[in-house]
């Protein structure tokens, strides 16, 4: 089994210590690898499955790394969605378990079949109403079209997205990608939200 030195998912030292402690309580721990897989999405975030499995079960195309004596397997279908992510312990000492800090976000249009009609503004409005806002609504937020200037689209984030520290990342990594994939003539998506007026402004 080839081990790749170019990490997809990085395991921090505190997380590694906790994982090795759990693994060493299993039968034949030396044969086990930690498998980390994206199994779906929950609103604006991916959903994950973590577990131990025999290293020999890793399939061709899976990414295998050795981190401090722990073999980590990322299935081939999860590599792009986990690239650059970190497996860590929670920042709150009283919170148990592990957390994955992932710079990647799901595409709200994945699996959607939309037929957008009209001019550029009308297409964006349809896309927001039929695909993007239903996803944001799960977290109490929404995106609104402010206007169109040439091939640039101007949006605001409202509800739970306004002033939220994740809203910029959501727009950039999720909504912007979704709009540009569904409406190729769009060249730029710009967030003009007044985040200072939100409950948790992150520009302050």
VORO-743689 format. One record per residue (C-alpha): x, y, z; residue in three letters. Coordinates in steps of 0.1 Angstrom, whole numbers, plus 5000, padded with zeros to 4 digits. Example, Ala and Ser with C-alpha at 12.3 -4.5 7.8 and 13.67 -1.06 7.14 Angstrom:
// VORO-743689
512349555078ALA/513749895071SER/
//
This chain:
// VORO-743689
500050005000UNK/501650324988UNK/501650615013UNK/501350965000UNK/503351245016UNK/501151515001UNK/498551545028UNK/494851585019UNK/493651595055UNK/495951705083UNK/495551555118UNK/496751785146UNK/498851655175UNK/496051675201UNK/493651485177UNK/496351235169UNK/496951165206UNK/493251095211UNK/492850885180UNK/495850665188UNK/494550615223UNK/491250485209UNK/492850275182UNK/495250105206UNK/492249965224UNK/491149785193UNK/492149425183UNK/495249425162UNK/495649805162UNK/498649805139UNK/496549685110UNK/494049955113UNK/493750295095UNK/491450585102UNK/489050625073UNK/487650975069UNK/484851015043UNK/482451275031UNK/479051105031UNK/476751385023UNK/475951745033UNK/474151925060UNK/473052265048UNK/476252465042UNK/478652195055UNK/479651845045UNK/478651545067UNK/481451305075UNK/481950945086UNK/485050855106UNK/486050505117UNK/488750245119UNK/489149985092UNK/491949745081UNK/494449935060UNK/494349655035UNK/490749745027UNK/491850075011UNK/490850074975UNK/493050184945UNK/492750564942UNK/492150614979UNK/494550864995UNK/496750705023UNK/498950905045UNK/501050825076UNK/500751085103UNK/502651015135UNK/502150645132UNK/498550675122UNK/497550565087UNK/494750795074UNK/492650685044UNK/490550935024UNK/488450754998UNK/488950864962UNK/485551034961UNK/486251244991UNK/489751374982UNK/488751694965UNK/486151774991UNK/488551725020UNK/491751875004UNK/493252125029UNK/491052025058UNK/492251965094UNK/491051705119UNK/491351855153UNK/489951865188UNK/487252125197UNK/488552465208UNK/486252435239UNK/488052215264UNK/484752095278UNK/483451965244UNK/484351605235UNK/484951435202UNK/486751565171UNK/486051835146UNK/486951875109UNK/487752225098UNK/487252215061UNK/487752515038UNK/485552345012UNK/481852385010UNK/479152174991UNK/477752304959UNK/474052384965UNK/473352284929UNK/474651934932UNK/472051704917UNK/469651984909UNK/468152014874UNK/467152374868UNK/465952544836UNK/466752914840UNK/465053164817UNK/464953534811UNK/467753794814UNK/470653764838UNK/468853914868UNK/465853694863UNK/468053384861UNK/469853474893UNK/466553534910UNK/465253194899UNK/468453024911UNK/468253194945UNK/464653094950UNK/464752744937UNK/468152614950UNK/470352844970UNK/467952994995UNK/466252665005UNK/469752545016UNK/470552865035UNK/467152865051UNK/468152555071UNK/470452795090UNK/468053085091UNK/469653275063UNK/468953395028UNK/470653564999UNK/469053854979UNK/469854004945UNK/470754374948UNK/471454424911UNK/473354334880UNK/476054544863UNK/477154394831UNK/478254044840UNK/478654124877UNK/476054014902UNK/475654194936UNK/474054004965UNK/473354065001UNK/473153805029UNK/470353825054UNK/468853645084UNK/471353415100UNK/473953495073UNK/474153865081UNK/477153935103UNK/477953565105UNK/481653475104UNK/480853205079UNK/478853415055UNK/481753545035UNK/483053185030UNK/479553065022UNK/479253334995UNK/482653284981UNK/482952904982UNK/479252804978UNK/476953054963UNK/479553214939UNK/480452874925UNK/476852774922UNK/475853094903UNK/478853084879UNK/478252714871UNK/474552754865UNK/474853094847UNK/478253084829UNK/477953444817UNK/478353574852UNK/481953674858UNK/481853794894UNK/479653764924UNK/480054054949UNK/478754054986UNK/477554404994UNK/476054305028UNK/476354555057UNK/477854305081UNK/478354575107UNK/474654575114UNK/474454195120UNK/474354035154UNK/477953895150UNK/479654125125UNK/483053985114UNK/484354305097UNK/484454495130UNK/
//
